[in-house]
Amino acid sequence: MKQLRNFLDRILEFLAGISFLAMVILTCWQVFTRYILKNPSSWSEELVSYLFAWMALLGASIVVGERGHMNIPVVVEKMGTGAQKFFAIFAEVIACIFAAVILVFGGVQITSLAMGQMTSSLGVAVGIFYVVLPLSGVLNIIYTLINIYDIVKGNIRVLPGDETAAPQK
């Protein structure tokens, strides 16, 4: 499981980094065309917004893998180890269900609907850019299953607020 987690982490960090670099370059291009050439580039502005969505959703998958999702552990940290483990697994199950229903199922639905629409500047099907929804959903499901496995095996601490909560790479 550790190898799978490390593999996914490396791929997602690379994709998020490439996306960020592309956004910086495209934004500089926008500024150049707008203020120097006096002819703004509309396609680059549109592409940056889609890349931002991809970067955000792939980054969210990294956060799920690190168990960095939002929580309020004030009550759970006062409980015993067994209850803490139960609630940690419960939180991962809820995240997994959310990813399956909203991101995968809903993402497939909206991607299918959007395949018939074209972007205004790029001339590409909008659904192509929406593919990141089910993709990040599948990644979130994989990460939550790995997290559950690691919690059960005792490989990671059950309280995500701990400094050792992120799985060791």
N, C-alpha and C positions, 0 to 999 in steps of 0.2 A: 504494500500500500504506500509505503514511503517513496518508493521509486515512481509510482504513478503520480503521486502528489507533486514530487519534484519536477517530473516531466511536464505536467500541466502548468505548474507555476512558471517554468522557463518559457514555455510557448506563449502563455498569456502576457507575461511581462514583456516579451519581445514584441508581440502584436500591439500592446498598449504603447510601448515606446515608439514603434514605427508610426503608429497612428498620431501620436503627439508630435513627432518630428515632421510628419506630413502636414499637420495642421499649422505648425509654426511657419513652414516654408510657404504654404498656400496663403496664410494671412499676410506674410511679407509681400507676396506677389500681389495680393489685393491692394495693399497700401501703395505699392509701386505703380500699379496700373491706375489707381484712383487719383493719386496726387502728382505723379511724375508724367504719366502718359495722358492724363485727363480723360481716360476711357476705362471706367471700372469693369472689372472682370466679374460677371455674375455667376459663372459656373463654379469658380473657386470658392465663392462665398457659400454656395449651396453644398458643395462637397465638404467643406469644413464643418458645417452643421451636422451632416451625416456621420462624418468621422468622429465628431465629438460624442454622438450617441453611441457609436460602436466602442469608443474608448471607455465611456462611462459604464456600459453594461459589462464589458470584459473586465474592467477594473472591479466592478461589483462582484464578479465571480471570484476574483482573487481574494476579496474581503471575506467571502463565504468560506473559502479554503482556509483562511487564517482565523476563522471564527471571530471575526471582528464586527459582526453585525450587532445592531443596537440591542442593548438589554439593560435591565435594571436589577442588578444582583443583590440588592440590599436585604431582601427577605431570604433568598436562597443561600446566601453565604452564612446565615445563622443556623442553617439546618445541618444535619449529619451528612456524612460522606455519601451514603446510599441515596438520600433524597437529592443531593446536589447532582449526583450522576444521573438520576432519573430525569431531573429537570433539564440537564444539559442535553440528554438524548431527546427529550420532548421538544426542546427548542429546535434541534436539528430536524426532527420529523416535521414540525410546522414549516420550517424553511423549505424542506423538500416538497411538501404538498403545495406550497405557494409556487415554487419553481415549476412543478408539474402542471398545475392548473392554469396559472396566469401566464407564465413565460412560454412553456412548451405548447400547451393546448391553445391558449389565446394567441400566442405568437404565430402558430401555424395558421390559425384562422385569419388573422389580420394580414399576414404575408400573402396568403392565397388571394384575399380580396384586393390587395394593393398591386398585384402583378399586372392588372389591367390598366393601371394609372402610370403615366410617364412623368418624370421630373421636368420642371419647366426649363431649366438651363442645360442639364446634362443629357436629356433625352433617353434616360435609362428607366426601366420599370422601378417604381417606388418599392415594390416588394423585395427587390434585391437588397435594399438597405434595411428592410425589416427582418431579414433572415437572422440578424443578430439576436432577436428576441428568443426564438426557440433554441438557438445555439447556446446562449448564455444560460437558458433554463436547463438544458442537458448538462452543461458544465456545473451548474449549481447542484443539481441532483447528484452528480458524481462526487463532488466535494462533500456534500452532506453525508453521503453514505460512507465515505472515507473517514469523516469526522466521527460518525457513530461508531465505526469499527475501532478507531483509536481511543475513543472514550471508554468503550467496553473493555478493551485490552489494557487500559491504563497508560497509554502512550502519551496522552496530553492531559493537562489539568482540566477539571470540569468547569471552572469559573473562567469565562473568557476575559474578565477584567484583570486576571493575574498577569504578571509580566512574563510568565512562562506559558501562557495560554496558547500562543501560536506554536504550531507543530515545529519541531526541530527539523531543519533542512540538512 
